[in-house]
Amino acid sequence: MGSPQTAVLRFITAGSVDDGKSTLIGRLLYDSKTLLSDQAAKLEQAAADGRTPDFAALTDGLAAEREQGITIDVAYRYFATPKRKFIIADTPGHEQYTRNMVTGASTADAAVVLIDAVRVDFSAEVPVLLPQTKRHSAILKLLRTPSIIVAVNKLDLIGFDEAKYQRITEAYRALAAQIGLAAQLYFIPISALGGDNIVHRSTNTPWYTGEALLPLLERLPAAEVDYNGAAHFPVQRVVRQDGSSSDDFRGYQGRLASGCLKTGDEVKVLPNGQTARIAEIYAPSGRVEKAEAGAVLTLTLDRDVDISRGDALVGADSGVEPEKQIQAAVCWFDGKPLNPARRYLLKHTHQTTAAKVKSINYVWDVHTLSKVQSAETLAMNDIGHISLTLQQPLNATAYADNPATGAFILIDEATNHTVAAGMISGGDSDCFEI
């Protein structure tokens, strides 16, 4: 595994519809010379014919996307430079497909938030950003995306006006401060269509002294796996190989979500609280004495313990305790509003249990950046904070401590639709405070 600066970087594009996300990615792939020869030839032929190259078509793969001129699904693209490898998730900007943006952002090390300089309202003292820019920024805050690049796009249409660019960056800084965005922020003036400040510094912005987008992406840190935290191993599968008493095999398979495990370590089984010691650790390559977070493992214990799929093995002194009452920030996906009278299924790692919404603590108003504490429901794309009562105890941690064991989804029992994504709060300070 490389250092955080050389490991594969997963990043997304975010922002409102028509801000130029797909065009930016197409331009980035073209200018970095990572397109297939036939794709590059098509763009060059369009330019030779006097037409504007359609960079967005490189990522808008669905017919409906090309017909409507919007991104609907998350499009993943892979490319590499001599310095680094990248995985890009081109996420939709349209409000209707916010759930797809959440999917793409959930595993991202960084986000490029595009702002269309032409559509910013400069009439107020602080320029007014579009609602979807605010919503996507709030989601990135909830997901604790570590690095955010704010790319102010279409500067060519406002004459590369430095004063307006500075006002937009001030407006985003104010938004970040108001919603408590803790990410490292970077700002770049760009024209995705013209290629300004995408791969190379642009002569059209002599007043900008920072890096172009690609060099910045090449040095951004990837998210670091928590090797030092308490061990947490959600059990995905129990594997048996019956034989004589001397060769009977019972193993527990899954991915180590945090910490490290060694042969002989004492672990506690959640939710039943029994303890045992690790007898053997098997990785895909064979038996090992030690494993670190992220590894796919099969574990055996020194004694028989009642363990099923959905249970978890944690360090004996981890302090993790199963809970039947949790609080969480949620983004509501479904067209049908949240119904507190209904029962939903909550899926967390490999555990599924019934859940009831005990209370809606507040809903975040994307327009006023305030909390509505009298809300009785959550509508599609709403971001709120709720309290849940669970039928079975959840082997979970706060999302701030470990995203892998602090995230969940809610499922409609009747339709089997995923209706919400949630991040478990660790206390009042971990809520979405405005």
C-alpha positions in Angstrom: 0.0 0.0 0.0 1.4 3.4 -0.9 1.4 6.5 1.2 -1.8 8.6 1.5 -0.4 10.9 -1.2 0.3 8.1 -3.7 -2.5 5.7 -3.0 -5.4 5.5 -5.4 -7.6 8.6 -5.0 -11.3 8.2 -5.1 -13.1 11.5 -5.8 -16.5 12.7 -7.0 -17.8 15.7 -8.8 -20.7 17.5 -7.0 -22.9 20.6 -7.4 -26.0 21.6 -9.1 -27.3 20.4 -12.5 -25.6 22.1 -15.5 -22.7 23.3 -13.4 -20.4 21.3 -15.8 -19.5 18.2 -13.9 -19.5 15.8 -16.8 -17.8 18.3 -19.0 -15.0 18.8 -16.4 -14.3 15.1 -16.2 -14.3 14.7 -20.0 -11.9 17.6 -20.3 -9.7 16.2 -17.5 -9.5 12.8 -19.3 -8.8 14.5 -22.7 -6.2 16.9 -21.5 -4.4 14.3 -19.4 -4.3 12.1 -22.6 -6.0 9.2 -20.9 -8.8 8.7 -23.4 -9.1 5.8 -25.8 -7.9 6.8 -29.3 -11.3 6.7 -30.9 -12.8 8.9 -28.2 -10.1 11.5 -28.6 -10.4 11.4 -32.3 -14.1 12.1 -32.1 -13.5 15.2 -30.0 -10.7 16.4 -32.2 -12.9 15.9 -35.3 -15.7 18.0 -33.7 -13.2 20.8 -33.1 -11.9 20.6 -36.7 -15.4 20.9 -38.0 -16.0 24.1 -35.9 -18.3 22.3 -33.5 -18.0 22.4 -29.7 -16.5 19.1 -28.5 -19.1 17.2 -26.3 -16.9 16.3 -23.4 -19.9 15.4 -21.2 -20.8 12.5 -23.6 -17.7 10.7 -22.3 -19.4 10.1 -18.9 -23.1 10.3 -19.7 -23.5 6.7 -20.8 -27.2 6.3 -20.5 -29.4 7.1 -23.5 -31.7 9.1 -21.2 -28.7 11.2 -20.0 -27.7 12.1 -23.5 -31.2 12.9 -24.5 -31.9 15.1 -21.5 -28.4 16.6 -21.1 -28.2 15.6 -17.4 -26.5 13.0 -15.4 -28.8 10.5 -13.8 -26.7 7.6 -12.5 -23.3 7.6 -11.0 -20.6 7.1 -13.7 -17.3 5.7 -12.6 -14.2 6.4 -14.6 -10.7 5.1 -14.1 -7.5 6.9 -15.2 -3.9 7.3 -14.2 -1.1 9.7 -14.6 2.6 9.0 -14.1 2.2 10.1 -10.5 -1.1 8.5 -9.4 -4.2 6.4 -10.1 -7.7 7.8 -9.8 -11.3 6.6 -9.6 -13.8 9.3 -10.5 -17.5 9.2 -9.7 -19.4 11.6 -11.8 -22.5 12.1 -9.7 -25.8 13.7 -10.7 -26.6 17.3 -9.8 -30.4 17.1 -10.3 -32.3 17.2 -7.0 -34.3 14.1 -8.1 -31.2 12.0 -8.1 -29.6 13.2 -4.9 -29.6 9.6 -3.6 -27.2 8.7 -6.4 -24.9 11.5 -5.3 -24.9 10.1 -1.7 -23.9 6.7 -3.1 -20.9 8.1 -5.0 -19.8 10.3 -2.1 -19.9 7.6 0.5 -16.5 6.1 -0.5 -14.8 9.3 -1.7 -11.5 10.7 -0.4 -12.2 14.1 -2.0 -14.9 16.0 -3.8 -14.8 18.6 -6.6 -17.8 20.9 -6.0 -18.5 22.9 -9.1 -20.2 26.3 -9.0 -21.5 27.9 -12.2 -20.3 31.5 -12.0 -23.0 32.6 -14.4 -25.9 31.4 -12.2 -24.7 32.9 -8.9 -26.9 35.7 -7.7 -24.6 38.7 -7.0 -27.4 41.1 -6.0 -27.0 40.3 -2.3 -24.1 41.4 -0.1 -23.0 37.8 0.0 -23.6 36.1 -3.3 -26.4 33.5 -3.2 -25.4 29.9 -4.1 -27.8 27.4 -5.7 -29.8 25.2 -3.3 -28.3 22.0 -4.7 -24.8 23.3 -4.0 -25.8 23.8 -0.4 -27.4 20.3 -0.2 -24.4 18.5 -1.7 -22.1 20.4 0.6 -24.2 19.4 3.6 -24.1 15.7 2.5 -20.3 16.0 2.2 -20.2 17.4 5.7 -22.3 14.4 7.0 -20.1 11.9 5.2 -17.0 13.7 6.6 -15.3 13.9 3.2 -11.8 15.1 4.1 -10.9 17.3 1.1 -13.2 19.5 -1.0 -12.0 21.4 -4.1 -14.4 24.2 -5.0 -14.1 24.7 -8.8 -15.7 28.0 -9.9 -16.6 27.1 -13.5 -17.6 29.0 -16.7 -15.3 31.9 -15.8 -14.9 32.5 -19.6 -18.5 33.6 -19.7 -17.9 36.4 -17.2 -14.6 37.5 -18.7 -12.4 35.7 -16.1 -13.5 38.4 -13.6 -11.3 38.1 -10.5 -13.6 40.2 -8.3 -16.6 38.0 -9.0 -14.5 34.8 -8.4 -13.4 36.1 -5.1 -17.0 36.9 -4.1 -18.0 33.4 -4.9 -15.2 31.9 -2.8 -16.2 34.1 0.1 -19.8 32.9 -0.3 -18.7 29.3 -0.1 -16.5 29.9 2.9 -19.5 31.5 4.6 -21.6 28.4 3.8 -18.8 26.1 5.0 -18.6 28.0 8.3 -22.4 28.0 8.8 -22.8 24.3 8.3 -19.7 23.3 10.1 -17.8 21.9 7.1 -14.6 20.5 8.6 -13.0 19.5 5.2 -9.8 21.0 3.9 -11.0 23.5 1.3 -9.3 24.4 -2.0 -10.5 26.9 -4.6 -9.7 26.9 -8.3 -11.1 29.2 -11.1 -11.8 27.1 -14.2 -13.4 26.8 -17.5 -14.1 23.1 -18.0 -15.1 23.6 -21.7 -12.0 25.7 -22.5 -9.6 23.7 -20.3 -8.5 26.6 -18.2 -6.7 25.5 -15.0 -7.7 21.8 -15.5 -4.4 20.2 -16.3 -2.2 23.3 -16.8 -2.3 26.8 -15.4 -4.3 29.2 -17.6 -2.9 32.4 -19.0 -6.5 33.8 -18.7 -6.2 33.9 -14.9 -2.8 35.6 -14.3 -4.2 36.7 -10.9 -4.6 33.1 -9.7 -1.3 31.8 -8.2 -2.5 28.3 -7.1 -2.3 24.9 -8.8 -4.3 23.6 -11.7 -6.8 20.8 -10.8 -4.9 17.8 -11.9 -1.6 18.6 -10.0 -3.7 19.3 -6.9 -5.5 16.0 -7.2 -2.2 14.2 -7.6 -1.0 15.4 -4.2 -4.3 15.2 -2.2 -4.2 12.6 0.7 -6.3 9.5 0.3 -8.4 8.6 3.4 -6.3 6.7 5.9 -7.5 3.4 7.2 -7.8 3.3 11.0 -5.2 0.8 12.0 -4.8 2.1 15.6 -8.4 2.2 16.7 -10.2 -0.6 18.5 -10.6 -3.8 16.5 -14.1 -4.2 15.0 -14.9 -7.3 12.8 -18.5 -7.6 11.5 -19.3 -11.3 10.8 -20.5 -11.8 7.3 -20.5 -15.6 7.1 -20.0 -18.6 9.4 -18.2 -21.4 7.5 -18.4 -25.0 8.7 -16.4 -28.0 7.7 -17.7 -31.0 9.6 -15.3 -33.8 10.3 -14.0 -35.8 13.2 -13.6 -34.0 16.5 -9.9 -33.4 15.6 -10.5 -31.7 12.3 -13.9 -30.0 12.7 -13.6 -26.4 11.4 -15.7 -23.4 12.3 -14.6 -20.1 10.9 -16.0 -16.5 10.9 -15.6 -14.5 7.7 -15.7 -10.8 7.0 -13.7 -7.6 6.6 -11.9 -6.0 9.5 -13.5 -2.6 9.7 -10.9 -1.0 12.1 -7.9 -1.7 14.3 -5.8 -4.8 14.0 -6.1 -8.4 15.2 -3.3 -10.9 16.2 -3.4 -14.6 17.0 -4.1 -14.9 20.7 -6.0 -11.6 21.1 -9.0 -11.7 23.3 -12.2 -10.6 21.6 -15.8 -10.0 22.7 -18.7 -11.3 20.7 -21.6 -8.8 20.3 -24.4 -8.7 21.1 -24.1 -11.7 23.6 -21.0 -10.4 25.3 -19.1 -13.7 25.5 -15.3 -13.6 25.2 -12.8 -15.9 23.4 -9.3 -15.8 22.0 -8.3 -15.8 18.3 -6.9 -19.2 17.5 -6.1 -18.7 13.8 -6.3 -15.9 11.2 -6.6 -16.7 7.5 -6.1 -14.2 4.7 -6.7 -15.0 1.0 -3.0 -15.8 0.8 -3.1 -18.2 3.7 -2.6 -18.2 7.4 -1.2 -15.0 9.0 -0.3 -14.0 12.5 -1.6 -10.4 12.3 -4.2 -8.5 10.2 -4.9 -4.8 9.8 -8.1 -2.8 9.0 -9.4 -3.4 5.5 -8.3 -7.1 5.3 -10.7 -9.8 4.3 -10.3 -12.6 6.8 -11.5 -15.9 8.2 -11.0 -16.2 12.0 -11.2 -19.2 14.3 -11.6 -19.0 18.1 -10.2 -21.1 20.9 -13.6 -22.2 22.0 -17.1 -22.7 20.6 -19.2 -19.5 20.9 -22.7 -18.9 19.5 -22.0 -16.5 16.6 -24.2 -15.8 13.6 -24.1 -13.5 10.5 -24.6 -9.9 11.7 -22.8 -10.4 15.0 -19.4 -8.7 15.6 -16.1 -9.5 17.1 -14.5 -6.5 18.9 -11.5 -6.0 21.0 -12.2 -7.0 24.6 -11.5 -3.5 25.8 -13.0 -1.6 22.9 -15.9 -0.2 24.9 -18.4 -0.9 22.0 -21.8 -1.9 23.4 -24.9 -3.0 21.4 -27.6 -0.4 21.5 -31.4 -0.5 20.9 -31.7 3.3 20.9 -29.7 5.4 18.4 -29.7 8.9 17.0 -28.6 9.6 13.5 -28.4 12.1 10.7 -30.3 10.9 7.7 -30.8 11.8 4.0 -34.3 10.7 2.9 -34.3 9.1 -0.6 -37.9 7.9 -1.2 -40.7 9.7 -3.0 -43.0 8.7 -0.1 -42.3 10.8 3.0 -41.1 9.2 6.2 -44.0 7.9 8.2 -43.2 7.7 12.0 -46.1 5.3 12.4 -44.6 2.7 10.1 -41.9 0.1 10.8 -38.7 0.1 8.6 -35.9 -2.3 8.3 -32.5 -1.0 9.3 -29.5 -2.6 7.6 -26.1 -2.1 9.2 -23.0 -4.0 8.0 -24.4 -7.5 7.8 -27.1 -7.1 10.4 -30.8 -6.3 9.6 -33.3 -5.4 12.3 -36.7 -3.7 12.5 -36.7 0.0 13.4 -39.3 2.6 14.4 -38.7 6.3 14.2 -39.1 7.5 17.8 -38.8 11.2 17.0 -37.8 13.7 14.2 -35.4 16.0 16.0 -35.2 18.5 13.2 -35.0 18.9 9.4 -32.4 21.1 7.8 -33.8 23.8 5.5 -31.5 24.0 2.5 -32.7 27.5 1.5 -32.4 29.3 4.9 -29.6 27.1 6.3 -31.7 26.7 9.5 -33.1 23.8 11.5 -36.9 23.2 11.4 -37.5 21.6 14.8 -41.3 21.3 14.4 -41.1 18.9 11.4 -43.3 15.9 11.5 -41.8 14.0 8.5 -39.0 13.9 6.0 -39.7 14.4 2.3 -37.5 13.2 -0.6 -34.0 14.7 -0.4 -34.5 16.2 3.1 -31.6 16.0 5.5 -32.6 15.6 9.1 -31.8 14.2 12.5 -33.9 11.4 14.0 -34.1 9.1 17.0 -34.7 5.3 16.3 -35.8 2.4 18.5 -34.6 -1.0 17.3 -36.0 -4.4 17.7 -32.6 -6.0 18.0 -29.5 -4.3 19.5 -27.1 -2.8 17.0 -23.4 -3.5 17.1 -22.5 0.0 15.9 -20.2 2.9 16.5 -20.6 6.6 15.9 -20.0 7.5 12.2 -17.3 10.0 13.3 -15.4 7.1 15.0 -15.6 4.7 12.0 -17.7 5.2 8.9 -17.7 1.5 8.1 -19.5 0.7 11.4 -21.4 3.9 11.8 -23.5 4.0 8.6 -26.8 2.3 7.8 -29.7 2.3 5.4 -33.4 2.2 6.0 -35.5 -0.1 3.8 -39.3 -0.1 3.2 -40.6 -3.5 4.3 -43.4 -3.5 1.7 -41.5 -2.4 -1.4 -37.9 -3.3 -0.4 -36.8 0.1 -1.6 -33.9 1.8 0.2 -35.6 4.9 1.6 -32.8 6.6 3.6 -29.1 6.6 4.4 -28.0 7.3 7.9 -24.9 8.3 9.9 -25.0 7.4 13.6 -24.4 10.3 16.0 -22.0 9.9 18.9 -23.6 12.7 21.0 -24.9 16.3 20.6 -21.6 17.5 19.2 -21.8 15.0 16.4 -25.3 16.1 15.2 -25.7 18.3 12.1 -25.5 21.6 14.0 -26.2 24.8 12.1 
